[in-house]
Amino acid sequence: MTTPRDPFLLPGDKPPVGEKLQKFLSASGVSSRRHAEVLIQQSRVTVNGTVATLGMRVVDGDKVRVNGVEVGPQAPRMFLVNKPTGVVTTLDDPQGRPTVASLVPDDVRVYPIGRLDLDTSGLLLMTNDGELSHRLMHPSFGVVKTYRVLVRGKVKPGAVKLLADGVALEDGMTSPAQARVIDAFADRSILELRIHEGRNRQVRRMCDAVGHPVIELVRTAYGPLTLGDLALGASRPLTDPEIRRLKKAAGLAPPRKDRTKSSEDEAVDSDGDGDATTSGNTDEQQGSKQRRDRSATGHGRRGSAGRNVGKRRRPSGGGDVEGGDSGDSDGAGSSGGD
């Protein structure tokens, strides 16, 4: 059996040599392949000193630079960081403020997944895996970010329902979320919000919209991962089981028949933080999938990190309600912050 000829090659032409530039950039941890195309179109990429163009390929020995910084393929690395307030989510700040680059080892070059605002603290993931980074940030993959929010005023059930059903912001309605009151006082309340979107300062704007401005905002979880006992300002590499769970949440896990769960995976899942993590992706398509799952399995709960909504009752607006309060969290997206 002969190999089909490339229809774009003329007779006598040799097949292209080298690797597509956008694939090279993704393997270098710069960005996803799609965003790499944007970087190329913006003339921010050079190959051997020449401004790159779409369709360009690279071979061993080529010098590729992005924004003047040389890049190259490297082994996948991922870190969990507990970002303090006052630290900028970037690798270099023109104003000289401290950046998240100072919170990971000097010998690795990893990039933040999404963004936490200057005045937001908590869990930030950093990696050189461009494809995983893209999937974790993009709302279409439904990976949930969880936030603990201290707000002004005593939050009533009506405001919680608004947060869960969707809030009208200047850039459109927010998707259904999960929200619940953790504690309430005379002049302030503590909320937990869980969302899969990542608009700019979304949590703060949602709380403002329901009349409860944010005093303090902390991200406590990203998909199936939590801060645990990691100290403020510290970081640690993810374990292999954690990376597998994160990939599963982002839709990068291998087919079930090819997967085997290690004893370490089982131990991690048994803490209530694994596959049973509930998500804020409560759209009609997800709901129908869960109904099919219940019909096929005969029970109401299907473990799936970042997607399962457990046994909670769904209100008419699409948010999940637990004990009368709906719960969901705010997320940092590729261009947004919290």
C-alpha positions as CSV (number, residue, x, y, z in Angstrom):
1,M,0.0,0.0,0.0
2,T,1.4,3.3,-1.0
3,T,1.3,6.5,1.1
4,P,-1.0,9.1,-0.4
5,R,0.8,12.0,-1.9
6,D,0.4,15.4,-0.2
7,P,-2.1,17.3,-2.5
8,F,-0.2,20.6,-1.9
9,L,3.0,19.2,-3.3
10,L,3.8,19.2,-7.0
11,P,5.4,16.2,-8.6
12,G,9.1,16.2,-7.7
13,D,8.6,18.4,-4.7
14,K,10.1,17.2,-1.4
15,P,7.9,17.0,1.7
16,P,8.4,20.0,4.1
17,V,11.3,19.7,6.6
18,G,11.0,20.7,10.2
19,E,8.3,21.5,12.7
20,K,5.5,24.0,12.3
21,L,6.5,27.2,14.2
22,Q,3.2,27.3,16.2
23,K,3.7,23.7,17.4
24,F,7.3,24.5,18.4
25,L,6.1,27.5,20.4
26,S,3.4,25.4,22.2
27,A,6.0,22.8,23.0
28,S,8.2,25.6,24.4
29,G,5.5,26.6,26.8
30,V,4.9,30.0,25.2
31,S,1.2,29.5,24.5
32,S,-1.4,27.2,22.8
33,R,-0.9,26.6,19.1
34,R,-3.9,28.9,18.3
35,H,-2.5,31.8,20.4
36,A,1.0,31.2,18.9
37,E,-0.5,32.0,15.5
38,V,-1.7,35.3,17.0
39,L,1.8,36.0,18.3
40,I,3.2,35.3,14.8
41,Q,0.7,37.6,13.1
42,Q,1.6,40.3,15.6
43,S,5.3,40.1,14.5
44,R,6.4,39.2,18.0
45,V,8.2,36.1,16.9
46,T,11.5,35.9,15.1
47,V,13.5,32.9,13.6
48,N,17.2,33.5,13.2
49,G,16.7,37.2,13.5
50,T,13.9,37.3,10.8
51,V,10.3,38.2,11.7
52,A,8.3,35.0,11.4
53,T,5.3,34.4,9.2
54,L,2.5,31.9,9.4
55,G,3.5,28.6,7.7
56,M,7.1,28.9,8.7
57,R,8.9,25.8,10.0
58,V,11.9,25.4,12.2
59,V,14.6,22.8,12.4
60,D,17.3,21.9,15.0
61,G,19.6,24.8,15.4
62,D,17.2,27.6,14.6
63,K,17.0,30.4,17.1
64,V,13.4,31.3,17.9
65,R,12.6,34.4,20.0
66,V,9.3,35.7,21.4
67,N,9.4,39.4,22.3
68,G,13.2,39.2,22.1
69,V,13.5,36.2,24.5
70,E,14.9,32.9,23.1
71,V,12.6,30.0,23.6
72,G,12.8,26.2,23.0
73,P,11.1,22.9,23.8
74,Q,11.5,21.7,27.3
75,A,10.2,19.0,29.6
76,P,6.7,19.8,30.8
77,R,6.7,21.4,34.2
78,M,3.8,22.6,36.4
79,F,3.8,24.5,39.7
80,L,1.1,25.4,42.2
81,V,1.7,28.8,43.7
82,N,0.0,30.6,46.7
83,K,0.2,34.1,45.4
84,P,0.2,37.0,47.9
85,T,-1.5,40.3,47.2
86,G,0.9,42.9,45.9
87,V,2.5,40.5,43.4
88,V,1.8,40.9,39.7
89,T,0.8,37.9,37.6
90,T,3.4,38.4,34.9
91,L,7.0,37.4,34.4
92,D,8.3,40.9,34.0
93,D,6.8,44.2,35.2
94,P,7.9,47.5,33.7
95,Q,7.0,49.3,36.9
96,G,9.4,47.1,38.9
97,R,6.8,45.5,41.1
98,P,7.3,41.9,42.4
99,T,6.1,39.3,40.0
100,V,5.1,35.6,40.2
101,A,8.3,34.7,38.5
102,S,10.0,35.2,41.9
103,L,7.8,32.6,43.5
104,V,9.0,29.6,41.4
105,P,12.6,28.2,41.1
106,D,15.0,30.3,39.0
107,D,16.0,27.3,36.9
108,V,12.6,26.9,35.2
109,R,10.7,29.1,32.8
110,V,7.0,28.6,33.4
111,Y,4.0,30.9,32.6
112,P,1.0,31.7,34.7
113,I,-2.3,30.1,33.7
114,G,-4.7,33.0,33.6
115,R,-4.3,35.9,36.0
116,L,-4.9,36.9,39.6
117,D,-5.2,40.6,40.1
118,L,-2.7,42.5,42.2
119,D,-5.1,42.7,45.1
120,T,-6.2,39.0,44.8
121,S,-4.3,36.2,46.5
122,G,-4.4,32.4,46.4
123,L,-4.0,29.5,44.1
124,L,-2.2,30.2,40.8
125,L,-1.0,27.5,38.4
126,M,2.2,28.0,36.3
127,T,3.4,25.7,33.5
128,N,5.2,25.5,30.2
129,D,2.6,23.2,28.8
130,G,0.8,25.5,26.3
131,E,-2.0,23.1,25.3
132,L,-3.0,22.3,28.9
133,S,-2.8,26.0,29.8
134,H,-5.2,26.9,27.0
135,R,-7.7,24.2,28.1
136,L,-7.6,25.2,31.7
137,M,-8.2,28.9,30.9
138,H,-10.9,28.6,28.2
139,P,-14.4,28.6,29.5
140,S,-15.6,26.1,26.9
141,F,-13.8,23.3,28.8
142,G,-15.7,24.1,32.0
143,V,-12.8,23.9,34.5
144,V,-14.0,25.5,37.7
145,K,-12.2,28.0,39.8
146,T,-13.2,28.4,43.5
147,Y,-13.0,31.6,45.5
148,R,-13.6,32.7,49.1
149,V,-14.9,36.2,49.1
150,L,-15.3,38.7,52.0
151,V,-17.9,41.2,51.0
152,R,-19.6,44.2,52.6
153,G,-23.0,43.8,54.0
154,K,-25.1,40.8,55.1
155,V,-25.8,38.8,52.0
156,K,-29.4,37.6,51.8
157,P,-30.7,34.5,49.8
158,G,-32.0,36.7,47.0
159,A,-28.4,38.0,46.3
160,V,-27.0,34.5,46.4
161,K,-29.6,33.3,43.9
162,L,-28.7,36.2,41.6
163,L,-25.0,35.2,41.7
164,A,-26.0,31.6,40.9
165,D,-28.5,32.3,38.1
166,G,-26.3,34.8,36.3
167,V,-25.5,38.5,36.7
168,A,-25.9,41.2,34.1
169,L,-22.5,42.9,33.5
170,E,-21.5,45.5,31.0
171,D,-20.0,42.7,28.8
172,G,-23.0,40.4,29.1
173,M,-24.7,37.9,31.4
174,T,-22.4,35.7,33.5
175,S,-22.9,31.9,33.1
176,P,-24.7,30.0,35.9
177,A,-22.5,29.6,38.9
178,Q,-22.5,28.1,42.4
179,A,-22.6,30.4,45.4
180,R,-23.1,29.9,49.1
181,V,-22.8,32.0,52.3
182,I,-20.1,30.5,54.5
183,D,-20.6,33.0,57.3
184,A,-22.5,36.3,57.8
185,F,-22.1,39.2,60.3
186,A,-23.9,42.5,60.7
187,D,-21.9,44.4,58.2
188,R,-20.0,41.8,56.2
189,S,-20.3,38.2,54.8
190,I,-18.0,35.4,53.6
191,L,-19.1,33.8,50.3
192,E,-17.8,30.8,48.3
193,L,-18.1,31.4,44.6
194,R,-17.4,28.8,41.9
195,I,-17.3,29.7,38.2
196,H,-15.8,28.4,35.0
197,E,-15.6,31.7,33.2
198,G,-12.6,34.1,33.4
199,R,-13.6,37.6,32.5
200,N,-11.6,40.6,33.8
201,R,-12.3,41.1,37.5
202,Q,-15.4,39.0,37.2
203,V,-15.9,38.0,40.8
204,R,-15.5,41.6,42.0
205,R,-17.9,42.9,39.3
206,M,-20.5,40.1,40.1
207,C,-20.5,41.0,43.8
208,D,-20.7,44.8,43.0
209,A,-23.7,44.0,40.8
210,V,-25.6,42.5,43.7
211,G,-24.7,45.3,46.1
212,H,-21.9,43.6,48.0
213,P,-18.5,45.1,47.2
214,V,-15.5,42.8,47.7
215,I,-13.2,43.5,50.7
216,E,-10.9,40.5,50.2
217,L,-10.7,37.8,47.5
218,V,-8.8,34.5,47.7
219,R,-8.8,31.7,45.1
220,T,-8.8,28.4,47.0
221,A,-9.1,25.9,44.2
222,Y,-8.5,25.4,40.5
223,G,-10.4,22.4,39.1
224,P,-9.6,19.4,41.4
225,L,-6.6,21.1,43.0
226,T,-6.7,23.1,46.3
227,L,-4.1,25.2,48.2
228,G,-3.9,22.7,51.1
229,D,-1.4,23.8,53.6
230,L,0.9,25.6,51.1
231,A,2.2,28.8,52.8
232,L,1.5,32.2,51.3
233,G,4.2,33.1,48.8
234,A,5.4,29.5,48.5
235,S,5.2,27.2,45.5
236,R,5.6,23.4,44.8
237,P,5.7,21.2,41.7
238,L,2.6,19.2,41.1
239,T,2.7,15.4,41.6
240,D,2.0,13.1,38.7
241,P,-1.5,12.1,40.1
242,E,-2.4,15.8,40.4
243,I,-1.3,16.4,36.8
244,R,-3.4,13.5,35.6
245,R,-6.4,14.8,37.5
246,L,-5.9,18.3,36.1
247,K,-5.7,16.9,32.5
248,K,-8.8,14.9,33.1
249,A,-10.7,18.0,34.2
250,A,-9.4,19.8,31.0
251,G,-10.5,16.9,28.8
252,L,-6.9,15.6,28.1
253,A,-7.2,12.3,29.9
254,P,-6.8,9.1,27.8
255,P,-9.9,6.9,27.1
256,R,-11.2,5.1,30.2
257,K,-10.3,1.7,29.0
258,D,-6.7,2.8,28.7
259,R,-6.6,4.3,32.2
260,T,-5.5,2.6,35.4
261,K,-5.8,4.4,38.7
262,S,-2.8,4.1,41.0
263,S,-3.0,3.7,44.7
264,E,-1.7,7.2,45.0
265,D,-4.6,8.5,42.8
266,E,-7.0,6.6,45.0
267,A,-5.5,8.2,48.1
268,V,-5.8,11.7,46.6
269,D,-9.4,11.1,45.5
270,S,-10.5,9.8,48.9
271,D,-10.0,13.2,50.5
272,G,-13.1,14.5,48.8
273,D,-11.1,16.7,46.5
274,G,-10.8,14.4,43.5
275,D,-13.2,13.2,40.8
276,A,-16.2,14.2,43.0
277,T,-15.4,17.9,42.8
278,T,-18.5,19.8,41.6
279,S,-18.4,22.4,38.9
280,G,-20.0,25.6,37.9
281,N,-20.7,24.4,34.3
282,T,-24.4,24.1,34.7
283,D,-25.6,24.7,31.1
284,E,-28.4,22.7,29.5
285,Q,-26.1,20.4,27.6
286,Q,-24.3,19.4,30.8
287,G,-27.6,18.8,32.6
288,S,-28.8,16.5,29.8
289,K,-25.6,14.5,30.0
290,Q,-26.0,14.1,33.8
291,R,-29.6,12.8,33.2
292,R,-28.3,10.3,30.7
293,D,-25.7,9.2,33.2
294,R,-28.3,8.7,35.9
295,S,-30.5,6.8,33.6
296,A,-27.7,4.5,32.5
297,T,-26.2,3.9,36.0
298,G,-29.2,4.0,38.2
299,H,-27.8,6.5,40.6
300,G,-27.6,10.3,40.8
301,R,-23.9,11.0,41.1
302,R,-21.2,10.5,38.5
303,G,-17.6,11.4,39.5
304,S,-15.9,13.7,37.0
305,A,-13.5,16.4,38.1
306,G,-14.6,19.8,37.1
307,R,-18.0,18.6,35.8
308,N,-20.1,16.7,38.3
309,V,-22.8,18.6,40.1
310,G,-23.5,15.8,42.6
311,K,-26.9,15.4,44.2
312,R,-27.7,19.1,44.6
313,R,-31.0,20.4,43.3
314,R,-30.8,22.7,40.3
315,P,-32.9,25.9,40.5
316,S,-34.8,27.3,37.6
317,G,-32.0,29.7,36.8
318,G,-29.4,27.0,36.3
319,G,-27.3,27.5,39.5
320,D,-26.9,24.8,42.1
321,V,-28.5,25.3,45.5
322,E,-27.3,23.8,48.7
323,G,-29.2,24.5,51.9
324,G,-31.0,27.4,50.3
325,D,-27.8,29.2,49.2
326,S,-26.4,28.7,45.7
327,G,-22.7,28.3,45.4
328,D,-20.1,29.1,42.8
329,S,-16.7,30.7,42.3
330,D,-15.0,33.2,40.2
331,G,-12.2,32.4,37.8
332,A,-9.2,34.1,36.2
333,G,-9.1,33.7,32.4
334,S,-6.5,34.1,29.8
335,S,-6.9,37.9,29.7
336,G,-9.0,38.5,32.8
337,G,-8.3,38.6,36.5
338,D,-10.3,38.3,39.6
